[in-house]
Amino acid sequence: MFKVCDQPHPLLVATVLGQCNNGKLEDAHDAMLGLWQKGYSAMDIVTTMFRVAKNYDLPEFVKLEFIREIGFAHMRIADGNTSFLQVCGLLAKLCKVAAAAKAQG
């Protein structure tokens, strides 16, 4: 179904979110690079990431911060900044949010 709609599969995106939540930026980057090389646009990736994050099993604070950062990235991408660097920056911010939440307890 997702090939027809040209959207990344939610399980692949969920893997990326899980790796960010665990602080594994390099693994998240590798998975995201795989999505990028399959030809998905930054908008398709971030839109799917938003949908998956809403239902992903995360602590409520972390989930809200993930959705907030994804929203900011979505706005930048909608403004025309559709580079892979933009998506990688989002991954770094998600890892930072997760690390800060774990440091607080």
C-alpha positions in Angstrom: 0.0 0.0 0.0 2.7 2.5 0.9 4.6 2.1 -2.4 1.5 3.2 -4.3 1.2 6.3 -2.1 4.9 6.9 -2.2 5.2 7.2 1.6 7.8 5.5 3.7 6.5 2.5 5.6 5.5 3.4 9.2 7.6 0.6 10.7 10.8 1.9 9.1 10.0 5.4 10.4 9.1 3.9 13.8 12.6 2.3 13.8 14.2 5.7 13.3 12.1 7.2 16.1 13.1 4.3 18.4 16.7 4.8 17.7 16.5 8.5 18.4 14.7 7.7 21.7 17.5 5.4 22.6 20.2 8.0 21.7 21.6 6.0 18.8 22.1 8.9 16.4 24.3 6.9 14.0 21.8 4.1 13.7 19.0 6.5 13.1 21.1 8.3 10.5 21.8 5.0 8.7 18.1 4.1 8.6 17.2 7.6 7.4 19.9 7.4 4.7 18.2 4.2 3.5 14.9 6.0 3.2 16.5 8.9 1.5 18.2 6.6 -1.0 15.0 4.9 -1.8 13.8 8.2 -3.2 11.4 9.5 -0.5 11.3 13.3 -0.3 12.0 15.1 2.9 8.3 16.1 3.1 7.1 12.5 2.8 9.5 11.4 5.5 8.6 14.1 7.9 4.9 13.7 7.3 5.1 10.0 8.0 7.3 10.7 11.0 4.7 13.0 12.5 1.9 10.4 12.0 4.0 7.7 13.6 5.2 9.8 16.5 1.6 10.6 17.5 1.0 6.9 18.2 4.5 5.8 19.2 5.0 4.4 22.7 7.0 7.2 24.4 6.7 9.1 27.7 4.2 11.9 27.2 6.8 14.7 27.6 9.1 13.1 25.1 6.3 12.5 22.6 5.2 16.1 22.8 8.8 17.3 22.3 9.3 14.9 19.4 6.1 16.2 17.7 7.2 19.8 18.4 10.6 19.3 16.7 9.0 17.4 13.8 6.6 20.3 13.3 9.4 22.8 13.2 11.3 20.6 10.7 8.0 20.3 8.6 7.7 24.1 8.5 11.3 24.5 7.3 10.9 21.9 4.7 7.6 23.5 3.5 9.5 26.7 3.2 11.8 25.0 0.6 14.7 23.7 2.7 14.3 20.1 1.6 17.9 18.8 2.0 19.0 15.6 3.6 20.9 17.8 6.1 17.5 19.2 7.3 16.3 15.7 8.0 19.5 14.7 9.8 19.3 17.9 11.9 15.9 16.7 13.0 17.3 13.3 14.1 20.0 15.1 16.1 17.3 17.2 17.9 15.2 14.2 18.6 18.2 12.4 20.2 19.0 15.5 22.2 15.4 15.7 23.5 15.4 12.0 24.5 18.8 12.4 26.2 17.6 15.5 28.2 14.4 13.6 29.3 16.5 10.6 30.5 18.9 13.0 32.3 15.9 14.5 34.2 14.8 11.1 35.3 
